[in-house]
Amino acid sequence: MKFSLIYEAQTVDSSREGDRKIFDDTVEQAVLADQLGFDTFWCVEHTALSNYSHMSAPETMLAFVAGKTERIGIGHGVVCLPPAMNHPVKVAERIATLDLLSKGRVHFGVGKGGTQQEAGTFGYDLATLQPQIDEAMYLIPKIFVQDEIEHHGDFVQIPKRPIHPKPYQDPHPPMYLACTNTESLKNAGGRGMGALVLGFGGPEEIAKKVEVYHQAWDNRDEKKQVGFRPNRHIAALCPAIVLDDNELARRIGIRGQRYFMESLGYWYGGGERPDPEKWKDDTYVDGNGQAVIKSRFASEEVSVDFSDPTMAMMNPNHAYGTVEDCIGYVQRLIDAGADEILFICQMGTVPQWAQLETLRNIGEKVIPHFRKQ
């Protein structure tokens, strides 16, 4: 098992001061995570999504963190591959350089980005991107291993050229695919790639995704392998706020998740922009310990029983609570078939002190619990 962290650079403050703080906070957490024994520091890539994610240049953040740390893995979760956004040659050069400088710590995830807001920034229609992403993800590993590359595809033209440097890892870093739906899970398994499962669905949903992924892997055609390093691996998202005070942890975590999902609803579904200053006591935990959110999602009022699987995106029953609560929830993800836990605590409204305490509790108590096993 691996225990990692993933970052969106999500912030309620989109000012210059807010940007400085979120990046300083992220680096502080990365250095602490390296000391505490976390396996990988992952960064997403999003463009033009104010507040939801300011992680628009993960290659810079990851290089900076690699230079400040000693052992933690450096993960692109993921590089967006539309050629006008990230040309395959430049992606190959950057990944190889980072792998060399970090002495083989890079994990290389790929995807297309999630919104028309992002695709349109670079002149694309999101619905037409998949063939371009496919061409790029097959091409980049060839650049890693061939002395010279020549490519004449539908979307990328490269005359015969030597491309340097080559990665530290031989033949190249492990590759992953961002998986947000069944089709992408089938592609990941069918192409011999790791799966980064970046949803809030919880252990039951993870178990279903694991089954889809492994079935695709078992039936895969090796001729469709992406790259030259098969990587059978499922990493599952785990929202986490872990404090000594159970109720406080749940309140902070659920409020942060509300900000996350309402920001998602704003950019992905046309909902209202979240405004935490207007929130009152409508995010709470009832007397039986059952979490309930009365909130807005994509402009719809919701007050739901989260046992309803159709509301899985908004399920707040994650690793919010004490160390024991976190251990119990992580065990459920492991039982569901996850190979790596992607803890996320940097959700909009969550204060830095709570994130640092969460990292310490996970690093000093949760991870050692599972390592002993």
ZIHU-V361933 format. One record per backbone hydrogen bond with DSSP energy under -0.5 kcal/mol. NH is the residue of the N-H (numbers start at 0). CO is the residue of the C=O. Records with the same first field share a line. If there is no record, write none. Layout:
BEGIN
NH=CO + CO
END
This chain:
BEGIN
1=338
3=340
4=39
5=342
6=41
10=50
11=347
13=11
18=14
19=15
20=16
21=17
22=18
23=19
24=20
25=21
26=22
27=23
28=24
29=25
30=26
31=27
32=28
33=29
34=30
35=31
36=32
37=32
38=2
40=72
41=4 + 39
42=74
43=6
45=54
48=52
49=47
51=49
52=48
53=7 + 8
54=7
55=53
59=56
60=56
61=57
62=58
63=59
64=60
65=61
66=62
67=63 + 64
68=64 + 65
72=38
73=104
74=40 + 72
75=106
76=42 + 74
78=108
79=77
80=110
84=81
85=81
90=86
91=87
92=88
93=89
94=90
95=91
96=92
97=93
98=94
99=95
100=96
101=97
102=99
103=98
106=73
107=173
108=75 + 106
109=175
110=78
118=114
119=115
120=116 + 117
121=117 + 118
122=119
123=118
125=123
127=124
128=125
131=128
132=128
133=129
134=130
135=131
136=132
137=133
138=134
139=135
140=136
141=137 + 138
142=138
143=139
144=140
145=141
148=160
150=157
152=155
157=150
160=148
163=161
170=168
174=228
175=107
176=193
177=109
178=195
179=177
184=180
185=181
186=182
187=183
188=184
189=185
190=186
191=188
192=187
193=174
194=232
195=176
196=194 + 234
197=178 + 195
205=201
206=202
207=203
208=204
209=205
210=206
211=207
212=208
213=209
214=210
215=211
216=212
217=213
218=214
219=216
221=219
223=220
224=221
225=190
226=224
230=191
232=230
234=194
235=339
236=196
237=341
239=343
240=318
242=240 + 320
245=243
248=244
249=245
250=246
251=247
252=248
253=249
254=250
255=251
256=252
257=253
258=254
259=255
260=256
261=257
262=258
263=259
264=260
265=261
266=262
267=263
268=263 + 264
269=265
270=264
277=274
278=275
281=279
283=291
285=289
288=285
291=283
293=281
294=292 + 301
296=299
299=296
301=294
303=292
305=303
307=304
308=306
310=307
311=308
313=310
314=311
317=315
318=238
319=317
320=240 + 318
325=321
326=322
327=323
328=324
329=325
330=326
331=327
332=328
333=329
334=330
335=331
336=333
337=332
338=233
339=233
340=1
341=235 + 339
342=3 + 340
343=237
346=344
347=345
349=346
354=350
355=351
356=352
357=353
358=354
359=355
360=356
361=357
362=358
363=359
364=360
365=360
366=361
368=364
369=365
370=366
371=367
372=368
END
